[in-house]
Amino acid sequence: MFVKILSFAGSLCFLLFGMKLMSDGIQKSAGQKLKSALSFMTGSRFAGLLTGCVLTMIIQSSGATTVMLVGFVNAGLVSLEQAVGVVFGANIGTTVTAWVVALVGFDFDLKTFAIPIFGCGYVLTLVKKLKKESLGTAVMGFAMLFIGLDWLSSAFKDASGHTSEKLISLVSTLDEFGSMSIVLSVVVGVLFTALIHSSSAMTAIVITIASAEPSFWQVGAALVIGSTIGSTVDSIMASSGGKADARRTALIHVMFNCSAAGVALIFFRPFLFLIESVIPGEITARNISYHIALLNTTFKVFATILFLPFTNKIAALTRKIIAEKEEEKEYRFEFSEKAAHDMPESCVIQAQKEIARFTDVVVEMFDLLQGGIKAQKGAFGERDYEKISEAEELTDKMHSEIAHYLVRCASLPISEQSKENVSHMLLITEELESMADGCLSIASQLKKAAQKELPFRQEDLEKLIPYFELSRQFLQFLYRNVSKIERLSREQFEFASELESQIDSERKSLKKIARKRLESGADVKAELLYLDVVRQIEKLGDRCFSMADELK
């Protein structure tokens, strides 16, 4: 008996390690595609549903998807309403593992099928010229998944290859509790899934046991329903210490999964009858895996259809249950150890989205500065200055938090492309923060001119606005590449170089005009102030070109 327990534990660990290896490999090899999928998340509730479903199918872990989602919501990159659809989709996506196990089946030796695949994956990791090491890791994990399943299947059989009498006795014992056996099985499913942190692995185990003992049908169905609740443990852990919206996202995950499980239990007999009607005939060792896989998918899809129209109301309900604390309104961009462990590539994607948010703040500062100059006709308004000053304080916090976050990202087991992106983001963060400082400096000079009654001449202002517009146009041109950390094409870099040259040429022209006025007896303080503004605007262009050079 003790040997059987050790065999089961070892097989389970091998299975979980295989799933982790496969998930990590897919993340590294498909990092950019995952980023595109997450960008799609910002669409409708159906887009969020599809995103959560497809992403979970790819990485084979609803826990990793929800952990990543909690991190994005915590950083303010995904709204609570968008998160609802993703949670729903992740629950559907996680059913794919059950179908893979059911379709492959246990009628042939899984090791015969899996070992050559493992070898192919290992070869991919060795041949560096192919640059497919991450894909090779994923293939090896896929093979280990099936080897673990084969060992699990063997753990439930005796020396003659038949179902263990102890297993039959256990199933019979559970059935003796009548209706309570279902409740007891659900509780076991909750606890065991929470322990192993994988509802996919739990479902695979249930199918493995059921394939050895067909009478396990009702108990197995209850275990799968319980695993849905147990899978919420990852999102709860990820939201611990996070902002209110992060905790609300975890609550949505718990509420939905518990509601889905509750609906399945209320209509337990009808659900089982429905599955038995779809797959007619007596339940046998050959088809019980299909029964369990179909049940797993059916009740989750049914619950999604039931709750999807109420995404906004669900989000509103969680806001009432979990109130936002005053200190949580301060900007924070925290590094999630849970996300780093489960899905390290998601940390880099999250940083890229935060860089986009940082860029938005700087663009807004440019707009405020330009709008203030035009509206006040040289006498910069106090209100405009306060807005720019508040934005600059925010960028200081963003710079500090993001830089610290990126340093942590650099030490993660991520792809070479992601490591390169982290390096780019560190420099871009520095440049954006310097640009924000420059905007505040210009606003301060303009405010100073207004307070000391040294307003610029109308003709100077008319020349200053198009000059500033060049720098603003430069940042707008780079916006897409900076916010997504995408390389500039040769044509784009040539255009960036042209903009830089125009800014330099305009600066020389404006300085020349100001010096001539100084020589002719103009107000020294006013002209020097004007020259300083010209110099500061030129520096904004330099910062833009530095980012363009980093991304070429």
N, C-alpha and C positions, 0 to 999 in steps of 0.2 A: 504493500500500500504506500509506504514511504517513498519507494522508488518511483511509483506512478505519479505521486504528487510532485516529485522533483522533475520528472519528465515533462509533466504538464507545465510547470513553472518555466523550465528551460525553453520549451517550445514556444510559450507565450512571449518570453523575452526576445527570442529570435524573430518572431513574427512582428513585434513592436519595433524592433531595431530595423527590420527590413522596411517597414512603412516609413520610419523616420528617415532612413537613407534615401528612399525613393522620393519623399517629399523635399528633402534638402537638395537633391540632385536636380529635380524639376525646377525648383525655385532659381537655382543658379543658371541653368541652361535656358530658362524662359523668363528671365527677369524683366526684360523690356516688354514682353507680351503681357506679363502680369500687370505692368505699369499701365498699359493701354486699357486692360480690363478694368482697372481701378478708376481710370479716367471716365470710363463709360458709366461708372457707378453714379455719377452726378446727374444722370438723366431722371426719367420717371420711375415710379415704384416698380414697374415691370422691368425696367433696365436694371434696377438694383436687384430684383429677384433673379434675373438671368445672370447677372454678374456673380452673385453669391453661389448660384448653382454650378455654373461653369468653372469658377475658380476652385471650388471645393472638389469637383470632379477631377481637376488637374492635379491638385496637390494632395488629394486623398485624405483631407483632414478638415472637418468642420470646425474643430477646435482652433486650428491655426488661422482659419479664415476669420472667426469671431474675435480671436486675440488681436489680429491685425486691425480689424474693424474698430474695436474698442480704442486702440491706439490712435487711429485716424479721427475718431469722434472726439477723443480727449484733446487732440491738437486743434480741433475746430476745422478740420479739413473735409469732413463729411458731416452733414446735418443729421439730426436724430431721425427725421422723417425718412431720409435716404437709407439710414442704417436698418430700419425695420424690414424693408424689402430684401436687403442682403442677408439678414438673419434667416428669413423665410427660405431664401434660395439655398443657403448653406445646408439647411436641414434636408432639402431634397437631394442636393449634390452628394451628401455623404452616403446615400443609399447605393451608389455605384459599386462600392466594394462588395456588397452582398451579391450584386448581380454578376460581378466578375467571378466570385467564388462559385456561385450557383451554375453559371454557364460552363465554367471549366470542369466542375464536378470532381468526383473522386473515383471514377471508373477506371482510371489509368494511373500509373505511378507518377505522381507530381514531380518527384525528384528527377525522373528521366527527362521531363520537360523543362524543369527549372535550372538544373546544373549547367547545361550548355548555354542557356541565356546568361547565367551568372558569368560564365567564361567570356562570352562576347562583351559583356559590360566591362569586365576587367581589362580586356584587350584595349577597349576604347580609352580607358584611363591611362594605359601605358604609352600609347602612340600619341605623343605630344603634338606632332605635326597636324593631326586632325582637329585639334582644339575642341575635343568632345569629352573632356574629362568629366564634366558635370553630367552629361547625358549618360556616360558610362556608369557613374555612381547611381543614377536613377534606375538604370537597367539592372544593376546588381541588387538594389533594394527590392525591385519587382520580383526578381528570382528568389530572394530570401523570403519574401512574403509567402510564396507558394511552398517553399521548403518547410517553413514554420507551420503552415497549414497541414502539410503531410505528417509532420511530427505530432501535431495536435491530434490528428485523426488516429494515429497509432497509439497515442496515450490513452484513448478510450476503448482500446481493443485488448483482448487477452492474447496469450501466446499463440493460440490457434488462428488468430485473425478475426475472431468473432467479437461481437459487442460484449464489453465487460459486464459480468453479472452484477458488479457493484453499481455500475451506471444504471442498469435496468432497475435495480433495487431503489436507487436514489429517485429516479423518475416516478416509480410506483409510489414511493413514500410521499412525494409532493402531491401526486394526484389524490392521495387519500384525504387531503385536507379539503377537498371539494372546491367551493368557490374561493375559499381562503388561499388555496394553492396559487391562484392567479395573482392575488395581492402579494403573497410571499415572494413569488417569482419576480414581480415588478420591483420590490424592495431590493432583492438580490441583484437585479439588473442595474438599479441605480447605484448601489454601493460598489459593485465590481467595476462598472464603467468609470466611476469617479476615481477609483483606485488606479486603473490603467490609463486613464485620460484618453480614451479612444472608443467612441461608439462603433466605429467601423470594425475595429478589432473584436469588440464584443459580439457584434453581429456575425462576424466570421467564425468565432468560437461556437456560437449557437448553431450555426449551419453545420459546422463540423460534428458537433455532438448529435444533432438531429439526423445527420446522414448515417450515424451509427445506430440510432434508435428512433424509428419513425413515431413511436408513441409519445415522443417529446414535443409534438406539434403545439399543443396548447401552452405548455410551460415555456417552450421556446419563444412563442409569440409574445408572451407576457414579459420575458426577459428582454426582448428587443424593444418593447414599449418602455420598459424601465430604463434601458440604456439611453433613450432620448433625453430623459431627465438628468441622468448622470453626466451626460456630455456637457452640461452647462458649467461644470466646475472650472473649466479653463477660462471662460469669459469672466466669471466671478473673481478669480485670482488676478486676471489681467486688469480689472477695473479697480482693484483694491488700492486706495491712496490716490486715485485719479479724480478728475473733475466730475461735476454732477452729471454731465451728459455721458461720460464714460460709464458711470454707475447705472445710468438710465438704460444704456445700451445692453449692459449685462442683465438688467432687470427684464428688458424686452425679450432677451434670449430665454431667460428662466420662465417668464410668463407664457411665451409661445410654446415652448417645449412641454411645459407642464399641462397647458391647455390641450395641446395635440394628444398627449398621453391620456389626459382625462377623457377626451372625446372617444379615443380608441377603446378605453376601458368601459365607458358607458355603453358603447355599441359593440362590445367585445364579440359576443356570439354572432351578431349580424355581419361583422367584419370577417370573421372566420368563415361564415357561410358564403360570403361574397367571393373570398379567395378560392374556396373549394369549388364554387360554381365556375369561376374563370378557368381553373385547372381541374377539369373533371376527372373522375376515377378515384380509386382508393389511394390514400396517402401511403407512399412507400419510401424506402431509402433512396430511390432514384429521383423522385420528384419533390420531396419535402423541402429541399433547398430552394426550389422555385416558389413554393408556398410562402416560406419565410421572407424571401427577397421581395416578393410581390406585396406581402402585408406591410413590410417596412416602408416601401415606396407609397403604397396606397393611402395609409393613414396620414402620412406627412403631406402628400399632395392635397388630400381632402382638407386638412387643417389649414393649409396655405390658401386654398380657394375660399375657405370660410372667413379667414381673417384679413386677407389682402385688401379688401375695400375699406378697411378701417385703420389703415396705417397712420394717418394723421391723428385720429382719435386715440390710438394706442400710445403715440408719442406724447400727446397732451396729457394722458393719464399718468404716464411715468413722471412727467414734470410736476404733477400735483403730489405724487407719492414721494419723490426725492427733490427737495427744494435746494436751490443753489445758495451756497454760503458766500458771505461777503468777500472773504479772502480769495475765493475761487475766480473772481472777476479779474484778478491780476494775471498778466501773461505768463504762461508756463509752457515749456516744451520738454516734457520729461522723457527719459529713456526707459523703455519698458524691458525689464529683464526677461519677462515671460515671452514677449514677442521676439526678442533676440534669440531665445532658445528654440522656440517653435518654428519661427519663420524669419530668419535673419535678413533675407532680401527685402522683406517688408519694411524694415527699419530704414533702408536706403530710399525706398520709394516714398516713405513718409517724410524723410528729410527733403526730397525733391519737391514734394507738395508744399512744405513749409517755406522753401526758397521761393516758390511761386507766390506765396502769401506775402513774404518779405518784399518781393519785387512790386507787388500791388501797392504796398504802403508807400514805397519810394515814388512810384508813378503818381500816386495821389498827391504827394508832396510837390512834385513838379507841377501838377495841374493847379494846386492851390497857389503856388508861387507865381505862375504865369497869370492866373486869373486875378490875383491880388494886384499885380502890376498894372494890368489893363483897366481894372475897375477903379482903382484909386488914382490913376494917371500920375504915378510917381510918388504919391503920398501913401505909403503902404499901410493898410488898416491894422488896427490892434487885434481885431477878431481873426484876420488871416494869419497874423503872427502867432497867436495862441494855438490855432489849429496845427500849424507847422511845428511849433514847439512840442506839442503833445505827441505828434507823430514821430518826432525825432527821439523823444523819450522811449516810445514804444520800440523803435528800431534799435536803440541801445540794448534793451532787454532781449530783443529777438537775436541780435548779433551774439550776445553772450550765451544764450541758451542753445542756439543752433550750432555754434562753434563747439561747445561742450558735447553736444549730441553727436556731431560728426566725428569728433575724436574717438568717441566710444564705438561708432560704426566702423571705423578703420580697423579695429581689432577683431571684428566678427569674421566668421568663415563664409565670406561672400565671394562672388565671381570677380575676376580681374577687371571686367568692365565696370562693375559696381565700385570697386576700390578706386578706379580712375575717376569715376563720377564724384566720389567723396572728396578726392583731391581738388577737383574743379569747384565743387561747392564751397570748400573752405575759402578759396581765393575770391569767389563771387560774393560770398557773405561779407568779406572784408571790404570789397569795393562798394557794395550796396550801402554798408554802414557809413563809409566815407562820403558817398553821394548824399546821404541823408544829412550828415554834418554840414556838407557844402550848401545844401538847400537852406538849412537853418542860418548859416553864416550870411547868405545873401539876404534872407528875410531880415536878419538883425541889422545889416547895413542899410537896407531900405527904410526900416523903422527908425533907425538913427537919423537918416537924412530928413525924415518927416518931422521928428521931434526937434531937431536943430534948425528947422526951416531951411534946409538945403535941398529942396526938391530938384529933380533933374529937369532939364529943359525938355519941352515937348519933342523937339527934333532928336534929342539924345534918346528919349524913351522910344521913339519910333524905330530907332536903329537897334536898341537893346532888345526889344521884343522878338524880332526875327532871329537875332543872334542866340537868344535863349531857346527859341523854338528848334534850332538845329540840334542842341543837346537833348531836348525833349524828344525830338524825332529819332535821335540815335538810340535812346533808351527804349522807345516804342518799337523800333526796328528789331532790337535784340530781345524784346520781351519773351517771345515764344521760345527761343533757344535757351534763354537763361532760365525760364520757369520750368522747362522740361529737360534741361542739361543736354541739349542736342548740339552736335557739331555744326559749325557754319560751313556751307559749301564755298568753293573758291570764289564764285560770283558774289556771294553774300559778304565774304571777307573783303573783297575788293570794294564793294559798296561802303562797308564800314570804314575802310581806309580813306575813301573819298569824303565821307562825312567828317572824319577827323581833320583832313586837310582843309575843308571849308571852314571848320571852327577855328583852326589856327590862323587861317588867312583873315577871317573876320575880326579875330582878336587883334591882330597887327594893325588892321585898318582903324579900329575904334581907338586903340592906344595912340595911334599917330594923330588922330583928330583931337583927342584930349590934350596931348602935349602941345599941339599948336595953340590951343586955347590958353594953356598955361603961359606960354611965351607971350601971348597977346594981352596978358593981365587979368585973366579970368580968376574966379574965386578958387584959391588953392585947395581949401578943405573939400569943397564940392567936387572938384575935378579928381582929387586923390580918392575920394569915396567912390566916385564913378569908376575909376580905374581898378579899384579893388573888386567891385562887383563884376567887372569884365573878366578879371583874373579868376575869380571864383567860378564863373560860368564855364570858362575854358577848362578848369579842372574837372568839372562834371563830364565834359567830353572826353578828357583823358581817362577817367574811370570807366566810361563806356568802352573805349577802345581797348583798355586792359582786359575787360571781360571778353570782348570779341577775339582778342589775341589768345586767350585761354581756351576758347572754344573752336578755334580754327582747325 
